[in-house]
Amino acid sequence: MTIVYLVSAPTLAQKDSTSAEVPSQPTFEQLESDAILFVQEHHPELVSLLQSLKAMRQKAYEMAIRDIVRTKKRLETLAKRESEMHAMELDAWKLKSKIDLLVAKGIARDKSFDTVVLRDLLKQQVENQKKRWKVEQSTLAKRQQQIGDLLSKTEGHEEAKIDQQLSAHLKIVDNKIGKTKKLKQELKTTNEGKLKP
């Protein structure tokens, strides 16, 4: 069985007006500016390390900037959907950043750093992860409940669902056929009018 879709093709003028422009990619300078602003707001101490990295290891610096921008975008997306999880994820990033900075300083100073501070940061990191898992667990439980509700509404009512969807599809077909017949009739009337002397 062949399915034919009766869809009117857009005119050339419509194609031109609907074509979307592809957004240009931000320059590295723009990415760098975004990353530095983000770091200044959430972990100012990291700025000096980034400046040192830029002076000594340009490739590593560029990778760090791109990583920070990816994190910033991920957090912005999360903020739109879930403010509670956004706050916890931002805290997780800050803690990881502080731990990484402390370890980097320890390497530079031949393991000369405060292990009590590191232990405290690691404790905060574990607590943060527990909170995030609890929120995820709660979200999954809610989703599981929603799926259970949908399933119970469908079980035993399969034929009614099929009939409902069949009816909707037949309406679409009827509407398309009706529009096609009307269009053909209008064209016929227009052509007959042109043929009359």
N, C-alpha and C positions, 0 to 999 in steps of 0.2 A: 504494500500500500504506500503510495506516495503522498506526502503531505505538502500542500502548496500554501505558501504564505502570501497573501495579497497585501503588499506593502507598497505604497506609492514612493517612487524614488524622489529624493530631494532635488530641487532644481539647482543649477549651477550657482545661482545667487544665494540660495540657502546654504550650500556647502561652504561658500566663502565666509558667510556670516557666522557659521557655527564652528569653524576651525579654531581650535584653542592654541594660543601661543605657548610654546614650551618655555617654562621659567628658566632663566639663566642660572647656572651654578654659582654659588658664592665663591669669591676669591679666597685664597688662603689668608689674606690680611683681614677679611671680614670674619672668617672662622676664628682666627687668632683673637680678634677683638671680643667676639662673643665669649670665647673660652676664658679670657682674662677677666672679663666682667663677672662671669659666673664664679670663678675661683676667688676673686676679691670679695664677693658677697658671702660665699659659703666656707672658704678656707683660705683666708688672706696670707697665712704663713707659706702657702705653697707657691705664691707668686715669685718669691726670691729664688726658689729652686728651679722654677721654669725659666727664669732669666739666666741662671747659671747654665742650665741645660742648653738654652738657645746659643749661648756664647761658645760652649764646648762641643756639643753634639747636635748639629742641626737636624739630622734625620730623626733622631730619638725625640727631639723637641716637637717636630712636625707630627710624629705619631702620637705624642702625648696630647697635643692640641686637638687633633682629630678625635681621640678617645674622649676627651672632655666634652667636645661638641656633641658626640653621639650620646653621652650620658645626659647632657642638658636636654637634648631633644626627647629622649626617652622619658625623662622626668616631666617635661612639659606635656607630653601626651598623656601620661599617667595622671597628672594634675586635673586634666579635663574630665577624666573618667572617675577617679577615686581619690579624693583628697586625703583620706586617712592613710592609704597605702603610699601615696606620694610623699607624705611627711616622713614615713618610716624608711622609704627608699632613699630619700635625700639624706637622712641621718646615717643610713648604711654607707652611702658614698662618702660622707664626711669622715666617718670612722675609718673606713678603708684608706682614705687619703692620708689621714693623720698617722695611721700605722705605717703605711708605706714611707711617709716622710721621715718618721722616727727611725725606721730600719735603714733608710738611705743615709741618714746622718750617722747612724751607728757604723755603717760600712766605711764612710768617709773618715770617721774618727777612731777607727780600729776598735770597734765594739764598745765605744765609750758612750753609753746612753743609759737612762734610768729604766731599769727593768720593771720597777713598780708602776711607772707611767704606762709602759707597754702592756703590762698585765691588766691594768685598769681599762685600757682601750679595748683589749681583747675580750674582757668581761662584758663591756658595753656592746661589743659587736655580737657576741653570742646572745645576749638579751634581746637585741634588736632583731636578730634572725628568728628567735622564738616568737616574737610579736608578729612578724611578717607571716610565719607559718600558721599562726592561729587565725589571722585574718583570711589567709588563703583557704584554710580548713573550713571556716565559716562560710566563705563565698561558695566553696564547692558543695557544702551541705545544702545551701539555699538552691543552688543550681540543680542538685540531685532531686530536691523536693519538687522543683518546677517541672523537671522531666517526668517524674513520677505522676504528677497531676496531668500532664499532657497525655501520657501513656494510658492512664485510667479513663480519660475522656475518649480515647480512640478505641480501646479494647471493647469489643461487642458492638461497636458502631461503625465498623469498617464500610459496610454497604451504604450507609447514609453519607459517609464522607465521600465515597466514590461518586454517588449520585449527585452530591453537591458540586463536586469538582467538574463532573461531566456537564452539568447544567451551565456552569460558568464558562466552560470552553465552547459549548454550543452557542451561547449568547455572543461570544466573540466572533464566531464564524458567521452567525446571522447578521451581526452588525457590519462585518466586512463585506458580505454579499450584498446587503442592502445599500451600502455606500457605493459599491461597484456598479450596481444596477442604476442607481440615481445618477452617477457620473456618466454612464453610457447613455442614459436618456437625455441628459443635458447636452452631451456632445452631438447626439442625433438631432435634437431640436435646433442647436446652433448651426449644424451643417445644412439642415433643411432650409433654414432661414437664409443662408448664404447662397444656396442654389436657386432660390426663387428670383425671377427677373425683376 
